[in-house]
Amino acid sequence: SIDELGSLIRLAKEKLAEINVAEGEACLRSGNLERAEEHFSLASEHALSDTLLNRIDMLRNRSRKKNAAGVKVPLPSGKTFHEASCGCDTSCSSGKVMMAQDDFAMGRDEMFNLLLETYPPELKARYTECSRDFKDAILLAHEGRDSEALNSLATISADSRDDLFFYERGTIFCRLGNYEEGRRDIEKALNINPGNRYIFETLVDAELESATSDRAERRLQSVLNDADFSGFAHSRLASLYAARGLLEKAIVHGKMALERDPKDQQMLLLCASLLEHNGLDDEAEAFLLRLPGHGCSSGISLPLAEFSLRKGKRLDKALESFKGALRGDPENPRWLVRIAQVYLARGWRKEGIELLKQVVIHPSLDDSLRHEIATGLGESAS
């Protein structure tokens, strides 16, 4: 059913977030704070559960404390930084930018130049030439002061409103939840600069959020033969068709997206989920085998470990990965449940039941895991 497919997509996103949390945790332990932040930022984009989102916040706070303690990171020394949303485009490596908390910590130009490091190279030069008023409005937006940024943009004269103006104002509207207004602005930007793929990608996502998915679908179909746009188009069409319950079309576009970007973890997970849902376990497993192993351990990836548990395969490697995940995320009851389920699958009934009885009272346990525990205890009692 469509509801089941929606659950699969949400599960794929949550699994991708978990992968990045685990990788970020490993980088944090090794002192690579820049790389850790990239993983935590990616995780925050895909995480859905409050438990995982809270975990990401906690790890980011730990990373900031290490930064404040003097761990070397590639940022100006002697400054205090905080994170603010990046309103550039969907292709930014992390979707975040480090900004100075105090305007006096660095000049506005220096702050703006730092901000531009998150922008695509082909846009940096144009933003550098923008007016002071426009730059100040962008800085306000990236400091999370979106309403003030809109007020500032409103003062810019009509003859100065180019594609960058409408693009930035549109992304601000979208962040504020006004997707229809944002979509119109971003479409104006694309009409002015039709070859800009970053504007195109942002417009498609705005259309998908503003309940105009038919328009987004037509737009994506129109660029399938364009080398600059086709990978993104196949990826978004795969997700769109999966949400509509059109599994075969979703799988076809997912595979095409992976031909263009074989390392796209979210698409690997989506294709694997859809294939498993269709009973094509061997194909699903082949996609999961392409995911990198978990953290610094020799264990398999967490999605492959969960798949293996469901199929009763490679249980030793799955157990190793779940234990590694628990070490990196000890407050997450998911991994305790998975470890207990491996115990039961291996025939270690006493250990599995005892662990399930312990975790069932965990304060962060969600309803789906609680149901799995009840099922496990019920089957063990029969």
C-alpha positions as CSV (number, residue, x, y, z in Angstrom):
1,S,0.0,0.0,0.0
2,I,1.0,3.6,-0.3
3,D,1.1,3.9,3.5
4,E,3.6,1.0,3.6
5,L,5.7,2.6,0.9
6,G,5.7,5.9,2.8
7,S,6.9,4.0,5.8
8,L,9.7,2.5,3.7
9,I,10.8,5.9,2.5
10,R,10.8,7.2,6.1
11,L,12.8,4.2,7.2
12,A,15.3,4.7,4.5
13,K,15.8,8.3,5.5
14,E,16.1,7.4,9.2
15,K,18.7,4.7,8.3
16,L,20.7,7.1,6.2
17,A,20.7,9.5,9.2
18,E,21.8,6.7,11.5
19,I,24.7,5.9,9.1
20,N,25.9,9.6,9.2
21,V,25.5,9.8,13.0
22,A,27.7,6.7,13.4
23,E,30.3,8.0,11.0
24,G,30.2,11.4,12.6
25,E,30.7,9.8,16.0
26,A,33.8,8.0,14.7
27,C,35.2,11.2,13.3
28,L,34.5,13.0,16.5
29,R,36.4,10.4,18.5
30,S,39.4,10.7,16.1
31,G,39.3,14.6,16.4
32,N,38.3,15.3,12.8
33,L,35.7,17.9,13.8
34,E,35.1,19.2,10.3
35,R,34.3,15.8,8.9
36,A,32.1,15.0,11.9
37,E,30.1,18.2,11.4
38,E,29.5,17.2,7.8
39,H,28.1,13.9,8.9
40,F,26.0,15.4,11.6
41,S,24.6,18.0,9.2
42,L,23.6,15.3,6.7
43,A,22.1,13.3,9.5
44,S,20.0,16.2,10.6
45,E,18.6,16.6,7.1
46,H,17.2,13.0,7.1
47,A,16.5,12.2,10.7
48,L,12.8,11.9,11.6
49,S,12.6,10.6,15.1
50,D,13.0,12.9,18.1
51,T,15.4,10.4,19.6
52,L,17.8,10.6,16.7
53,L,17.5,14.4,16.4
54,N,18.2,14.8,20.1
55,R,21.2,12.5,19.7
56,I,22.5,14.7,16.8
57,D,22.1,17.8,18.9
58,M,24.0,16.2,21.8
59,L,26.9,15.1,19.5
60,R,27.1,18.6,17.9
61,N,27.3,20.2,21.3
62,R,30.1,17.8,22.2
63,S,31.9,18.8,19.0
64,R,31.6,22.5,19.8
65,K,33.1,21.9,23.2
66,K,36.0,20.1,21.7
67,N,36.4,23.0,19.3
68,A,36.3,25.5,22.1
69,A,39.0,23.4,23.9
70,G,41.4,24.1,21.1
71,V,41.0,21.1,18.8
72,K,42.3,22.2,15.4
73,V,39.6,22.9,12.8
74,P,39.9,24.8,9.5
75,L,38.2,28.0,10.8
76,P,39.6,31.4,11.8
77,S,41.2,31.0,15.3
78,G,40.2,32.8,18.4
79,K,36.5,33.2,17.3
80,T,33.4,31.8,18.8
81,F,31.1,30.3,16.2
82,H,27.6,28.9,16.0
83,E,25.7,27.1,13.3
84,A,22.9,28.8,11.3
85,S,20.9,27.5,8.3
86,C,22.4,27.7,4.9
87,G,19.8,29.1,2.4
88,C,21.9,28.6,-0.7
89,D,21.0,25.4,-2.5
90,T,20.3,21.7,-2.1
91,S,23.8,20.9,-3.4
92,C,25.8,22.4,-0.5
93,S,28.1,19.8,1.0
94,S,26.7,20.2,4.5
95,G,23.8,22.6,4.3
96,K,25.2,24.6,7.2
97,V,27.6,27.5,7.7
98,M,29.6,28.5,10.7
99,M,28.9,32.1,11.5
100,A,30.3,34.5,14.2
101,Q,28.0,34.9,17.2
102,D,29.2,38.5,17.7
103,D,29.2,40.9,14.8
104,F,32.3,42.5,16.3
105,A,34.2,39.2,16.2
106,M,34.9,39.8,12.5
107,G,33.9,42.3,9.8
108,R,30.7,41.9,7.8
109,D,32.7,41.3,4.6
110,E,34.8,38.6,6.3
111,M,31.6,37.0,7.6
112,F,30.1,37.1,4.1
113,N,33.2,35.6,2.5
114,L,33.1,32.8,5.0
115,L,29.4,32.2,4.2
116,L,30.3,32.0,0.5
117,E,32.5,29.0,1.1
118,T,29.2,27.0,1.3
119,Y,28.1,28.2,-2.1
120,P,28.7,26.6,-5.5
121,P,31.9,27.9,-7.1
122,E,30.1,29.3,-10.1
123,L,27.9,31.5,-7.9
124,K,30.6,32.9,-5.6
125,A,31.9,35.5,-8.0
126,R,28.4,36.9,-8.6
127,Y,27.6,37.1,-4.9
128,T,30.8,38.9,-4.3
129,E,29.7,41.7,-6.6
130,C,26.3,42.1,-5.0
131,S,25.3,45.3,-3.2
132,R,26.0,45.9,0.5
133,D,22.2,45.9,1.2
134,F,21.8,42.5,-0.4
135,K,24.8,41.0,1.4
136,D,23.4,42.3,4.7
137,A,20.1,40.7,4.0
138,I,21.7,37.4,3.2
139,L,23.7,37.5,6.4
140,L,20.5,38.1,8.4
141,A,19.0,35.1,6.7
142,H,21.9,32.9,7.5
143,E,21.9,34.1,11.1
144,G,18.3,32.7,11.3
145,R,16.7,36.2,11.3
146,D,14.5,35.4,8.3
147,S,11.8,38.0,8.9
148,E,14.4,40.7,9.2
149,A,16.0,39.5,6.0
150,L,12.7,39.8,4.2
151,N,12.2,43.3,5.4
152,S,15.8,44.2,4.3
153,L,15.2,42.6,0.8
154,A,12.0,44.6,0.5
155,T,14.1,47.8,0.4
156,I,16.0,46.7,-2.7
157,S,14.8,48.6,-5.8
158,A,12.8,46.7,-8.5
159,D,15.4,47.2,-11.2
160,S,18.0,45.5,-9.0
161,R,16.0,42.4,-8.4
162,D,17.8,39.7,-10.4
163,D,17.8,35.9,-10.3
164,L,19.9,35.9,-7.1
165,F,17.4,38.2,-5.4
166,F,14.4,36.0,-6.2
167,Y,16.3,32.8,-5.5
168,E,17.4,34.0,-2.0
169,R,14.0,35.5,-1.2
170,G,12.3,32.3,-2.4
171,T,14.4,30.1,-0.1
172,I,13.6,32.3,2.8
173,F,9.9,31.9,2.2
174,C,10.4,28.2,2.0
175,R,12.2,28.1,5.3
176,L,9.4,30.0,6.8
177,G,6.9,27.3,5.5
178,N,5.5,29.5,2.7
179,Y,6.3,27.1,-0.1
180,E,3.9,28.6,-2.6
181,E,5.3,32.1,-2.3
182,G,8.8,30.7,-2.3
183,R,8.1,28.5,-5.4
184,R,6.9,31.6,-7.3
185,D,10.0,33.5,-6.5
186,I,12.4,30.6,-7.3
187,E,10.6,30.1,-10.6
188,K,11.2,33.8,-11.4
189,A,14.8,33.2,-10.7
190,L,14.9,30.2,-13.1
191,N,13.1,32.1,-15.8
192,I,15.8,34.8,-15.6
193,N,18.6,32.2,-15.4
194,P,17.2,29.0,-17.0
195,G,20.6,27.2,-17.1
196,N,21.3,27.3,-13.4
197,R,20.9,23.8,-12.0
198,Y,21.0,24.9,-8.4
199,I,18.0,27.1,-8.9
200,F,16.3,24.3,-10.8
201,E,16.9,21.8,-8.1
202,T,15.6,24.2,-5.4
203,L,12.5,24.9,-7.5
204,V,11.7,21.3,-7.9
205,D,12.0,20.7,-4.1
206,A,9.8,23.7,-3.5
207,E,7.2,22.4,-5.9
208,L,7.2,19.0,-4.2
209,E,6.7,20.7,-0.8
210,S,4.0,23.1,-2.0
211,A,1.7,20.3,-3.2
212,T,2.5,20.9,-6.9
213,S,4.1,17.5,-7.5
214,D,2.5,17.2,-11.0
215,R,4.4,20.3,-12.0
216,A,7.6,19.0,-10.5
217,E,7.1,15.7,-12.3
218,R,6.8,17.4,-15.7
219,R,9.8,19.6,-15.0
220,L,11.9,16.6,-14.0
221,Q,10.8,14.6,-17.0
222,S,11.8,17.4,-19.3
223,V,15.5,17.2,-18.3
224,L,16.0,13.4,-18.2
225,N,18.3,13.6,-21.2
226,D,20.3,16.6,-20.0
227,A,23.6,15.4,-18.5
228,D,23.7,18.3,-16.0
229,F,20.2,17.5,-14.6
230,S,19.5,13.9,-15.2
231,G,21.0,12.4,-12.0
232,F,19.0,14.8,-9.8
233,A,15.8,14.2,-12.0
234,H,16.0,10.4,-11.7
235,S,16.6,10.6,-8.0
236,R,13.6,12.9,-7.3
237,L,11.3,10.9,-9.6
238,A,12.3,7.7,-7.8
239,S,11.2,9.2,-4.5
240,L,8.1,10.8,-6.0
241,Y,6.9,7.6,-7.6
242,A,7.6,5.6,-4.5
243,A,5.4,8.0,-2.5
244,R,2.7,7.4,-5.1
245,G,2.9,3.7,-4.8
246,L,4.3,3.3,-8.4
247,L,7.0,0.8,-7.4
248,E,8.2,-0.3,-10.8
249,K,8.7,3.2,-12.0
250,A,10.4,4.2,-8.8
251,I,12.9,1.3,-9.0
252,V,13.7,2.1,-12.7
253,H,14.4,5.8,-11.9
254,G,16.3,4.8,-8.7
255,K,18.6,2.5,-10.7
256,M,19.1,5.3,-13.3
257,A,20.0,7.7,-10.6
258,L,22.6,5.3,-9.2
259,E,24.2,4.9,-12.6
260,R,25.0,8.6,-12.4
261,D,25.9,8.6,-8.7
262,P,26.8,5.0,-7.6
263,K,27.6,6.2,-4.0
264,D,24.2,7.9,-3.4
265,Q,23.4,6.3,0.0
266,Q,19.8,7.5,0.2
267,M,19.1,6.1,-3.3
268,L,20.8,2.8,-2.4
269,L,18.6,2.5,0.6
270,L,15.4,3.5,-1.2
271,C,16.0,1.0,-4.0
272,A,16.8,-1.7,-1.6
273,S,13.6,-1.0,0.4
274,L,11.4,-1.0,-2.7
275,L,13.0,-4.2,-4.0
276,E,12.6,-6.0,-0.7
277,H,9.0,-4.8,-0.5
278,N,8.6,-6.5,-4.0
279,G,10.1,-9.7,-2.7
280,L,13.3,-9.2,-4.7
281,D,15.6,-9.9,-1.8
282,D,18.7,-10.8,-3.9
283,E,18.6,-7.5,-5.7
284,A,17.9,-5.6,-2.5
285,E,20.9,-7.2,-0.8
286,A,23.1,-6.3,-3.8
287,F,22.3,-2.6,-3.2
288,L,22.9,-2.8,0.5
289,L,26.2,-4.5,0.0
290,R,27.4,-1.4,-1.7
291,L,27.0,0.7,1.4
292,P,30.1,1.4,3.4
293,G,30.7,-0.6,6.6
294,H,29.7,0.8,10.0
295,G,32.2,3.4,11.5
296,C,35.7,2.2,12.1
297,S,34.7,-1.4,12.9
298,S,34.9,-4.3,10.5
299,G,31.1,-4.8,10.7
300,I,28.7,-4.4,7.9
301,S,26.6,-1.3,7.4
302,L,23.6,-1.0,9.7
303,P,21.0,-1.2,7.0
304,L,22.6,-4.4,5.7
305,A,22.8,-5.7,9.3
306,E,19.1,-5.1,9.8
307,F,18.3,-6.7,6.4
308,S,20.5,-9.7,7.4
309,L,18.6,-10.0,10.7
310,R,15.3,-10.1,8.9
311,K,16.5,-12.8,6.6
312,G,18.5,-14.8,9.2
313,K,21.8,-14.3,7.4
314,R,25.3,-13.2,8.5
315,L,24.1,-12.9,12.1
316,D,27.7,-12.7,13.5
317,K,28.5,-9.7,11.4
318,A,25.1,-8.1,12.1
319,L,25.7,-8.5,15.8
320,E,29.1,-6.9,15.5
321,S,27.6,-3.9,13.7
322,F,24.8,-3.5,16.3
323,K,27.2,-3.6,19.1
324,G,29.4,-1.0,17.4
325,A,26.4,1.2,16.9
326,L,25.5,0.8,20.6
327,R,29.0,1.9,21.6
328,G,28.7,5.0,19.5
329,D,25.1,5.7,20.5
330,P,24.5,4.2,23.9
331,E,21.2,6.1,24.6
332,N,19.5,4.6,21.5
333,P,17.4,1.6,22.5
334,R,17.1,0.5,18.8
335,W,20.5,-1.2,19.0
336,L,19.7,-3.0,22.2
337,V,16.6,-4.4,20.6
338,R,18.5,-5.5,17.5
339,I,21.2,-7.2,19.7
340,A,18.4,-9.0,21.6
341,Q,16.8,-10.1,18.3
342,V,20.1,-11.5,17.1
343,Y,20.4,-13.4,20.4
344,L,17.0,-14.9,19.8
345,A,17.8,-15.7,16.2
346,R,20.9,-17.5,17.3
347,G,18.9,-19.5,19.8
348,W,20.3,-17.7,22.8
349,R,16.8,-17.5,24.3
350,K,17.6,-16.6,27.9
351,E,20.0,-13.7,26.9
352,G,17.6,-12.3,24.3
353,I,14.6,-12.3,26.6
354,E,16.5,-10.7,29.5
355,L,17.7,-7.9,27.2
356,L,14.2,-7.3,25.8
357,K,12.8,-7.1,29.3
358,Q,15.4,-4.5,30.2
359,V,14.9,-2.3,27.2
360,V,11.1,-2.4,27.2
361,I,11.2,0.2,30.0
362,H,13.7,2.5,28.2
363,P,12.3,6.1,28.3
364,S,13.3,6.7,24.6
365,L,11.6,3.6,23.2
366,D,9.2,4.4,20.3
367,D,6.0,2.5,19.5
368,S,7.4,0.6,16.6
369,L,10.3,-0.8,18.7
370,R,7.9,-1.5,21.6
371,H,5.7,-3.6,19.2
372,E,8.8,-5.5,18.0
373,I,9.7,-6.3,21.6
374,A,6.2,-7.5,22.4
375,T,6.3,-9.7,19.3
376,G,9.7,-11.1,20.3
377,L,8.6,-11.8,23.8
378,G,5.4,-13.3,22.6
379,E,7.1,-15.6,20.1
380,S,9.7,-16.7,22.7
381,A,6.9,-17.6,25.2
382,S,5.1,-19.8,22.7
